[in-house]
Amino acid sequence: MQISIELSLYPLAEQQYKDEIWQFINNLKQHSSMKVVTNGMSTQVFGEYDETLAIVTGEMKKVHQAVDSAVFIMKIIAADRLREYE
């Protein structure tokens, strides 16, 4: 089953928050098994359900380990919505 995820990351840091966001996005893009699309408001991730969720939550955990406080907003749909972004 395919999945589409929309993510927003809000590091609760006074400085360098853009660096944390770009690091998270670049880490997601390192995984060739899923497609990552970004825009000014959020990041969309598309791939196989179990593998994609495992990758995304693993990368989210890395952010929480590196940043004292960060908020993620995540929307998930069990469908491949990639064609809307191509």
Z-matrix of the N, CA and C atoms (Angstrom, degrees):
N
C 1 1.442
C 2 1.530 1 109.17
N 3 1.310 2 115.39 1 138.96
C 4 1.454 3 121.17 2 179.27
C 5 1.534 4 110.44 3 -91.37
N 6 1.333 5 115.26 4 156.14
C 7 1.456 6 121.81 5 -178.32
C 8 1.522 7 109.41 6 -137.37
N 9 1.324 8 115.21 7 148.64
C 10 1.459 9 122.37 8 172.10
C 11 1.524 10 107.04 9 -125.08
N 12 1.326 11 115.79 10 131.57
C 13 1.461 12 121.52 11 -178.32
C 14 1.520 13 108.32 12 -126.29
N 15 1.326 14 115.80 13 134.89
C 16 1.455 15 120.83 14 171.44
C 17 1.522 16 107.26 15 -111.55
N 18 1.327 17 116.45 16 127.17
C 19 1.464 18 122.79 17 -175.12
C 20 1.514 19 111.53 18 -124.60
N 21 1.314 20 114.92 19 142.35
C 22 1.462 21 121.46 20 168.13
C 23 1.523 22 106.99 21 -131.58
N 24 1.318 23 116.35 22 136.98
C 25 1.464 24 122.87 23 179.55
C 26 1.515 25 108.48 24 -117.12
N 27 1.328 26 115.05 25 130.27
C 28 1.458 27 121.97 26 177.45
C 29 1.525 28 109.00 27 -125.78
N 30 1.337 29 117.19 28 90.61
C 31 1.464 30 118.77 29 175.41
C 32 1.530 31 108.63 30 -67.65
N 33 1.309 32 116.77 31 131.84
C 34 1.456 33 120.77 32 179.62
C 35 1.523 34 108.69 33 -91.14
N 36 1.323 35 114.10 34 63.09
C 37 1.460 36 121.62 35 -178.27
C 38 1.524 37 108.40 36 -122.55
N 39 1.302 38 115.82 37 147.33
C 40 1.456 39 119.77 38 -178.89
C 41 1.520 40 112.08 39 -77.02
N 42 1.315 41 117.29 40 -28.61
C 43 1.452 42 120.60 41 -176.51
C 44 1.525 43 109.95 42 -132.16
N 45 1.313 44 115.39 43 156.98
C 46 1.457 45 122.90 44 170.93
C 47 1.529 46 114.22 45 61.53
N 48 1.325 47 117.99 46 22.48
C 49 1.460 48 119.36 47 -178.32
C 50 1.525 49 112.00 48 -64.45
N 51 1.329 50 117.97 49 -31.18
C 52 1.464 51 120.19 50 178.78
C 53 1.523 52 110.99 51 -65.12
N 54 1.323 53 116.96 52 -35.70
C 55 1.468 54 120.33 53 177.76
C 56 1.522 55 110.95 54 -61.57
N 57 1.321 56 116.65 55 -41.82
C 58 1.471 57 120.53 56 179.82
C 59 1.533 58 110.90 57 -64.82
N 60 1.320 59 116.30 58 -41.41
C 61 1.468 60 120.31 59 179.57
C 62 1.521 61 110.46 60 -64.08
N 63 1.344 62 117.52 61 -47.70
C 64 1.468 63 120.25 62 -179.18
C 65 1.527 64 111.90 63 -66.01
N 66 1.309 65 117.31 64 -34.52
C 67 1.469 66 120.11 65 176.65
C 68 1.525 67 110.23 66 -62.90
N 69 1.322 68 117.16 67 -43.97
C 70 1.463 69 122.09 68 177.94
C 71 1.532 70 110.46 69 -60.54
N 72 1.325 71 116.91 70 -48.01
C 73 1.467 72 120.68 71 -179.99
C 74 1.529 73 110.63 72 -62.28
N 75 1.319 74 117.26 73 -46.03
C 76 1.469 75 120.11 74 179.35
C 77 1.523 76 112.21 75 -63.08
N 78 1.317 77 117.43 76 -35.87
C 79 1.469 78 120.26 77 175.56
C 80 1.523 79 110.88 78 -63.58
N 81 1.326 80 117.35 79 -42.08
C 82 1.468 81 120.44 80 177.52
C 83 1.527 82 110.51 81 -61.50
N 84 1.328 83 116.95 82 -41.41
C 85 1.465 84 121.14 83 -177.46
C 86 1.524 85 113.13 84 -67.13
N 87 1.317 86 118.24 85 -15.96
C 88 1.466 87 121.47 86 178.68
C 89 1.527 88 112.63 87 -71.60
N 90 1.318 89 117.27 88 -14.61
C 91 1.467 90 122.17 89 -177.26
C 92 1.530 91 108.86 90 -93.78
N 93 1.316 92 115.95 91 107.54
C 94 1.463 93 120.87 92 -175.20
C 95 1.529 94 113.60 93 -72.96
N 96 1.313 95 117.93 94 -11.69
C 97 1.461 96 120.34 95 -177.49
C 98 1.523 97 112.96 96 -79.45
N 99 1.341 98 117.46 97 -5.59
C 100 1.457 99 119.90 98 179.27
C 101 1.527 100 109.91 99 -137.63
N 102 1.307 101 115.74 100 159.08
C 103 1.466 102 122.34 101 179.30
C 104 1.524 103 108.26 102 -101.72
N 105 1.340 104 116.38 103 135.54
C 106 1.460 105 122.30 104 -179.81
C 107 1.524 106 108.33 105 -121.65
N 108 1.328 107 116.28 106 126.39
C 109 1.461 108 123.17 107 179.01
C 110 1.520 109 107.37 108 -124.38
N 111 1.338 110 116.88 109 133.96
C 112 1.467 111 120.01 110 -179.92
C 113 1.519 112 110.70 111 -120.17
N 114 1.319 113 114.28 112 155.57
C 115 1.459 114 121.64 113 169.51
C 116 1.524 115 106.93 114 -146.11
N 117 1.300 116 118.59 115 -174.70
C 118 1.453 117 122.05 116 -175.02
C 119 1.515 118 114.89 117 -69.71
N 120 1.326 119 117.65 118 -11.53
C 121 1.460 120 121.05 119 -175.77
C 122 1.529 121 114.44 120 -111.58
N 123 1.335 122 116.86 121 -29.15
C 124 1.463 123 118.93 122 -174.49
C 125 1.523 124 110.22 123 -163.31
N 126 1.311 125 114.24 124 178.87
C 127 1.461 126 123.11 125 176.39
C 128 1.515 127 108.03 126 -122.00
N 129 1.317 128 117.21 127 133.85
C 130 1.454 129 121.67 128 176.76
C 131 1.522 130 108.69 129 -110.20
N 132 1.332 131 114.61 130 137.94
C 133 1.461 132 121.68 131 -178.57
C 134 1.525 133 107.68 132 -127.24
N 135 1.327 134 116.34 133 135.21
C 136 1.463 135 122.26 134 -176.49
C 137 1.521 136 109.58 135 -131.47
N 138 1.331 137 116.48 136 135.33
C 139 1.458 138 119.40 137 177.60
C 140 1.512 139 112.21 138 173.73
N 141 1.321 140 114.84 139 -167.00
C 142 1.465 141 121.64 140 178.65
C 143 1.530 142 108.43 141 -71.39
N 144 1.322 143 116.23 142 136.27
C 145 1.462 144 123.63 143 -169.22
C 146 1.530 145 114.14 144 -49.47
N 147 1.314 146 117.90 145 -64.49
C 148 1.470 147 121.09 146 -173.33
C 149 1.525 148 112.63 147 -63.83
N 150 1.318 149 116.06 148 -46.07
C 151 1.466 150 120.12 149 -177.52
C 152 1.533 151 111.25 150 -66.10
N 153 1.330 152 116.55 151 -43.85
C 154 1.458 153 120.42 152 -178.45
C 155 1.520 154 111.73 153 -65.12
N 156 1.326 155 117.32 154 -44.04
C 157 1.472 156 119.63 155 177.48
C 158 1.523 157 111.19 156 -62.49
N 159 1.315 158 117.14 157 -39.66
C 160 1.466 159 120.17 158 178.78
C 161 1.534 160 110.97 159 -63.16
N 162 1.320 161 116.78 160 -43.23
C 163 1.466 162 120.44 161 179.41
C 164 1.522 163 110.42 162 -64.71
N 165 1.325 164 116.70 163 -48.31
C 166 1.465 165 120.47 164 -177.24
C 167 1.524 166 110.88 165 -62.01
N 168 1.323 167 118.16 166 -45.80
C 169 1.469 168 119.10 167 -179.61
C 170 1.526 169 111.16 168 -67.85
N 171 1.318 170 117.67 169 -32.45
C 172 1.459 171 120.31 170 175.99
C 173 1.522 172 111.68 171 -64.71
N 174 1.334 173 116.57 172 -41.91
C 175 1.464 174 120.59 173 178.03
C 176 1.528 175 111.28 174 -70.00
N 177 1.319 176 117.11 175 -34.35
C 178 1.462 177 120.60 176 175.44
C 179 1.530 178 110.21 177 -63.76
N 180 1.309 179 116.29 178 -40.57
C 181 1.467 180 120.37 179 178.95
C 182 1.527 181 110.70 180 -61.59
N 183 1.334 182 116.86 181 -41.02
C 184 1.470 183 120.49 182 178.18
C 185 1.528 184 110.89 183 -59.02
N 186 1.332 185 116.95 184 -40.56
C 187 1.465 186 120.45 185 178.37
C 188 1.522 187 109.80 186 -63.71
N 189 1.321 188 116.76 187 -46.16
C 190 1.469 189 119.82 188 -179.64
C 191 1.526 190 111.92 189 -63.88
N 192 1.309 191 117.37 190 -30.44
C 193 1.464 192 120.13 191 177.21
C 194 1.529 193 111.43 192 -74.63
N 195 1.329 194 117.52 193 -30.79
C 196 1.462 195 121.34 194 -175.66
C 197 1.530 196 113.62 195 -90.61
N 198 1.314 197 116.10 196 -29.02
C 199 1.465 198 121.36 197 -174.99
C 200 1.529 199 107.90 198 -113.47
N 201 1.307 200 116.02 199 134.65
C 202 1.476 201 119.07 200 -179.26
C 203 1.517 202 112.24 201 -55.24
N 204 1.315 203 117.01 202 -46.94
C 205 1.466 204 121.00 203 -179.39
C 206 1.523 205 109.75 204 -141.03
N 207 1.308 206 115.57 205 132.82
C 208 1.460 207 121.67 206 176.87
C 209 1.521 208 108.43 207 -152.05
N 210 1.320 209 115.22 208 142.80
C 211 1.454 210 121.59 209 179.05
C 212 1.521 211 108.40 210 -113.05
N 213 1.321 212 117.04 211 133.57
C 214 1.451 213 122.83 212 172.80
C 215 1.517 214 108.93 213 -112.41
N 216 1.313 215 115.92 214 136.44
C 217 1.456 216 122.44 215 169.88
C 218 1.522 217 105.19 216 -112.29
N 219 1.349 218 116.26 217 125.92
C 220 1.457 219 119.60 218 -174.90
C 221 1.521 220 109.79 219 -135.17
N 222 1.337 221 115.27 220 131.16
C 223 1.462 222 122.18 221 173.14
C 224 1.518 223 107.62 222 -118.11
N 225 1.318 224 116.71 223 136.04
C 226 1.463 225 121.90 224 -176.16
C 227 1.525 226 109.14 225 -127.48
N 228 1.329 227 115.57 226 135.24
C 229 1.454 228 120.98 227 171.79
C 230 1.530 229 107.49 228 -130.98
N 231 1.304 230 115.48 229 135.90
C 232 1.463 231 120.97 230 -179.86
C 233 1.526 232 109.10 231 -84.39
N 234 1.323 233 114.87 232 68.93
C 235 1.461 234 122.09 233 178.62
C 236 1.519 235 107.86 234 -164.64
N 237 1.318 236 115.70 235 158.19
C 238 1.464 237 120.42 236 177.26
C 239 1.525 238 108.09 237 -91.78
N 240 1.329 239 116.87 238 104.30
C 241 1.462 240 122.62 239 -179.43
C 242 1.528 241 111.69 240 -101.57
N 243 1.319 242 117.91 241 13.54
C 244 1.457 243 122.61 242 -176.74
C 245 1.518 244 112.15 243 -59.17
N 246 1.303 245 118.01 244 -37.23
C 247 1.467 246 120.71 245 -176.38
C 248 1.527 247 112.17 246 -58.16
N 249 1.329 248 117.89 247 -23.85
C 250 1.465 249 120.55 248 178.21
C 251 1.529 250 111.77 249 -72.24
N 252 1.336 251 117.53 250 -17.88
C 253 1.460 252 122.08 251 -177.57
C 254 1.511 253 112.78 252 -104.27
N 255 1.304 254 117.16 253 -5.61
C 256 1.478 255 120.54 254 -179.07
C 257 1.518 256 111.24 255 -94.44
